């Protein structure tokens, strides 16, 4: 789907927004919604060359991945939500945040260049290839950090030793309820077996018992 840029300096430029689906049917409503959200990125006055929006249904929810080509940069974002439209909103919001950081970096470079001039002349020059590559690398690094944070496996951060008490189920229930802990390991007074009593998401309690 091609869109004509609203920004004045790019009014003659045409870019492409592709919306694809993985394990999900891409309706006209979803296409139009994604197209509208991407088009609004023009408010940052960046030259958009293309955008690829990937929609996917996963076990944990609806996932949206966006790859945006703009101003010689490739900016990626993704989001997962309980609704595909909400996931699109979140992914675009991340793009907006990255574009803001990109614009701020450009401004910092320009301010640094101007202040270093010994002549009382304001000179603005185009970003060099090295500077653009540096900014692109920073954005890619931030993307990788975000992905690693989301998908990094859990690790043990603390260990402690507690006595194994012999309790009845009623005593264990009272102790766990009052403590606010997630679980309690104890020896059952009636069976002498090791049991784990745990707090369920619905507010009730469950018991796991070992069998020898």
C-alpha positions as CSV (number, residue, x, y, z in Angstrom):
1,X,0.0,0.0,0.0
2,X,1.6,3.3,-1.0
3,X,1.2,6.5,0.8
4,X,2.1,10.1,-0.2
5,X,3.9,12.0,2.5
6,X,2.2,14.9,4.3
7,X,5.4,16.6,5.3
8,X,6.0,19.6,3.0
9,X,9.6,18.8,2.2
10,X,8.7,15.3,1.2
11,X,5.4,16.0,-0.6
12,X,6.6,14.4,-3.8
13,X,7.9,11.3,-2.2
14,X,6.0,8.0,-2.1
15,X,6.8,5.2,0.3
16,X,5.4,1.7,0.8
17,X,3.7,0.2,3.9
18,X,3.4,-3.6,3.7
19,X,1.2,-5.4,6.3
20,X,1.7,-9.1,6.5
21,X,0.2,-11.8,8.7
22,X,1.6,-15.0,10.3
23,X,-1.1,-17.4,11.5
24,X,-3.6,-14.5,11.3
25,X,-5.8,-13.1,8.5
26,X,-4.9,-9.5,7.7
27,X,-8.2,-7.7,7.3
28,X,-8.7,-4.4,5.6
29,X,-9.5,-2.9,9.0
30,X,-6.1,-4.0,10.3
31,X,-4.3,-2.8,7.2
32,X,-6.0,0.6,7.3
33,X,-5.3,0.9,11.1
34,X,-1.6,0.0,10.7
35,X,-1.3,2.3,7.7
36,X,-2.9,5.2,9.6
37,X,-0.5,4.8,12.5
38,X,2.6,4.6,10.4
39,X,1.6,7.7,8.4
40,X,1.4,9.7,11.6
41,X,5.1,9.2,12.1
42,X,5.6,11.9,9.4
43,X,5.0,14.5,12.1
44,X,8.7,13.9,13.1
45,X,9.8,15.3,9.7
46,X,11.8,12.2,8.8
47,X,11.9,10.9,5.3
48,X,10.2,7.5,5.3
49,X,11.2,5.1,2.6
50,X,9.3,2.0,3.6
51,X,7.6,0.2,6.5
52,X,7.0,-3.5,7.1
53,X,4.3,-4.4,9.6
54,X,4.2,-8.1,10.6
55,X,1.1,-9.4,12.6
56,X,1.3,-12.7,14.4
57,X,-0.9,-14.7,16.8
58,X,1.1,-16.4,19.6
59,X,0.2,-18.4,22.6
60,X,1.0,-15.4,24.9
61,X,-1.0,-12.9,22.8
62,X,-0.9,-10.9,19.6
63,X,2.5,-9.8,18.4
64,X,3.4,-6.9,16.1
65,X,6.8,-6.3,14.6
66,X,7.5,-3.1,12.6
67,X,10.6,-2.4,10.5
68,X,10.9,1.2,9.4
69,X,13.3,2.6,6.9
70,X,13.7,6.3,7.4
71,X,16.5,8.9,7.0
72,X,19.0,6.1,6.1
73,X,18.2,4.3,9.3
74,X,16.5,1.0,9.9
75,X,14.4,1.2,13.1
76,X,12.7,-1.9,14.5
77,X,10.1,-2.3,17.2
78,X,7.8,-4.9,18.5
79,X,5.0,-5.3,21.0
80,X,2.7,-8.0,22.5
81,X,-0.8,-7.4,23.8
82,X,-4.1,-9.1,24.3
83,X,-5.5,-7.3,21.3
84,X,-4.0,-6.8,17.9
85,X,-4.9,-3.1,17.7
86,X,-3.4,-2.5,21.1
87,X,-0.2,-4.3,20.0
88,X,0.0,-2.0,16.9
89,X,-0.4,1.0,19.1
90,X,2.4,-0.1,21.4
91,X,4.8,-1.0,18.6
92,X,4.2,2.4,16.9
93,X,4.7,4.1,20.3
94,X,8.1,2.5,20.6
95,X,9.0,3.7,17.1
96,X,7.9,7.2,18.1
97,X,10.2,7.1,21.2
98,X,13.1,5.9,19.1
99,X,12.5,8.7,16.5
100,X,12.5,11.3,19.4
101,X,15.8,10.0,20.6
102,X,17.1,10.1,17.0
103,X,16.0,13.7,16.5
104,X,17.6,14.6,19.9
105,X,20.9,13.1,18.9
106,X,20.9,14.9,15.6
107,X,20.2,18.2,17.5
108,X,23.1,17.4,19.9
109,X,25.4,16.9,17.0
110,X,24.3,20.1,15.3
111,X,24.7,22.1,18.5
112,X,28.2,20.6,19.1
113,X,29.2,21.5,15.6
114,X,28.0,25.1,15.8
115,X,29.6,25.8,19.2
116,X,33.0,24.5,17.9
117,X,33.1,27.1,15.1
118,X,35.5,30.0,15.7
119,X,33.7,32.2,13.2
120,X,30.5,33.9,14.1
121,X,28.6,32.1,11.4
122,X,25.9,29.5,11.8
123,X,26.8,26.5,9.6
124,X,24.6,23.4,9.4
125,X,26.0,20.5,7.5
126,X,24.5,17.1,6.5
127,X,25.2,14.2,8.8
128,X,28.2,12.3,7.7
129,X,28.0,8.6,6.9
130,X,29.9,7.7,10.1
131,X,27.6,9.8,12.3
132,X,24.5,8.1,10.8
133,X,26.1,4.7,11.3
134,X,26.9,5.6,14.9
135,X,23.3,6.6,15.6
136,X,22.0,3.5,13.8
137,X,24.2,1.3,15.9
138,X,23.0,2.9,19.1
139,X,19.3,2.3,18.1
140,X,20.1,-1.4,17.1
141,X,21.9,-1.8,20.5
142,X,18.8,-0.5,22.3
143,X,16.6,-2.9,20.4
144,X,18.8,-5.8,21.3
145,X,18.8,-4.9,24.9
146,X,15.0,-4.7,25.0
147,X,14.7,-8.1,23.3
148,X,17.3,-9.7,25.7
149,X,15.5,-8.2,28.7
150,X,12.1,-9.6,27.5
151,X,13.3,-13.1,26.5
152,X,16.3,-13.6,28.9
153,X,15.7,-16.8,31.0
154,X,15.1,-16.4,34.7
155,X,18.0,-16.9,37.1
156,X,18.4,-17.7,40.8
157,X,19.0,-14.4,42.6
158,X,18.8,-15.5,46.2
159,X,19.0,-18.6,48.4
160,X,18.1,-19.2,52.0
161,X,17.8,-22.1,54.4
162,X,14.7,-22.6,56.6
163,X,13.8,-25.4,59.0
164,X,11.5,-28.1,57.8
165,X,8.6,-28.0,60.3
166,X,6.0,-30.7,60.9
167,X,2.6,-29.2,60.6
168,X,-1.0,-30.3,60.0
169,X,-2.6,-29.0,56.8
170,X,-4.7,-26.5,58.8
171,X,-1.6,-25.2,60.6
172,X,0.3,-24.9,57.3
173,X,-2.7,-23.1,55.7
174,X,-2.9,-20.6,58.6
175,X,0.8,-20.0,58.5
176,X,0.9,-19.4,54.7
177,X,-2.1,-17.2,54.8
178,X,-0.7,-15.0,57.5
179,X,2.8,-14.8,56.1
180,X,1.7,-13.6,52.6
181,X,4.3,-15.9,51.1
182,X,3.8,-17.6,47.8
183,X,4.4,-21.2,49.1
184,X,5.3,-23.2,52.2
185,X,7.3,-26.4,52.4
186,X,6.5,-28.6,55.4
187,X,6.3,-32.2,56.7
188,X,2.7,-33.3,57.0
189,X,2.0,-34.5,60.6
190,X,-0.6,-37.1,59.4
191,X,1.4,-38.7,56.6
192,X,5.0,-37.7,57.4
193,X,5.4,-36.8,53.7
194,X,7.0,-33.6,52.4
195,X,4.3,-31.2,51.1
196,X,4.3,-27.9,49.3
197,X,1.4,-25.6,49.9
198,X,1.1,-22.8,47.4
199,X,-1.0,-19.7,46.8
200,X,-3.1,-19.8,43.6
201,X,-3.9,-16.9,41.3
202,X,-7.5,-17.2,42.1
203,X,-6.8,-16.7,45.8
204,X,-7.2,-20.3,46.9
205,X,-4.4,-22.7,47.9
206,X,-3.1,-25.9,46.4
207,X,-1.0,-28.7,47.9
208,X,1.7,-30.8,46.2
209,X,2.8,-33.9,48.1
210,X,5.8,-36.2,47.4
211,X,5.4,-39.9,47.2
212,X,8.2,-42.3,48.2
